[in-house]
Each structure stands twice: as structure tokens, then as C-alpha cells.
Amino acid sequence: MLDQANYERIRRILPVLQNPDPQLAREFRQAAYFARLPAGRDVFAEGDEPDSIALLISGVVRVYKIGYSYFSAFTGISVAARRAG
């Protein structure tokens, strides 16, 4: 559960929480939590069944596709990088 200060921090950057229905705000605060992840940690992998959503508050996230190429057995193609905060 998010405390009021962290809820306000997220509310400022997440449009759906700008003027939310009170029930939505309450349910969001009860279900949401902060997680600090070490550099290089995977948040989601291709094929994962989603049971949550990750919001980047600060730091850098890189999205990439792992695959195979004709010339090498393994390639990792960086699709995008994004910095927040």
C-alpha cells in the first residue's frame, strides 16, 4: 500500500489519477507498491503473463528483443532506452 506522499508523487505523473473516482484512487493506493530494482534486472520478459504494470519513476529502462541471426547464434537488439526522473 502506498502512503499519501508516494501516492501524490505518482498522481502528479499518471494522468488517470489526476481527478480519479474515489474508489479508483483507494484501490490504486491499496494495490500499488514501490520497488527499487538493481541495474540490469529484468522487469518483464517476452512471453510473461502480465499480472501488474511497472511505472518508471526515475532511472533508465531499456527495451530489447532477444533473437537469433543468420550470422550468429544469439543477438540482442536494443529497441529503445528511456530515462525518467
Secondary structure, DSSP 8 states (H G I E B T S, - for coil): ---HHHHHHHHHH-GGGSS--HHHHHHHHHH-------TT--S--TT---SS-----SEEEEEEEEE--SSSS-EEEEEEEEEE-
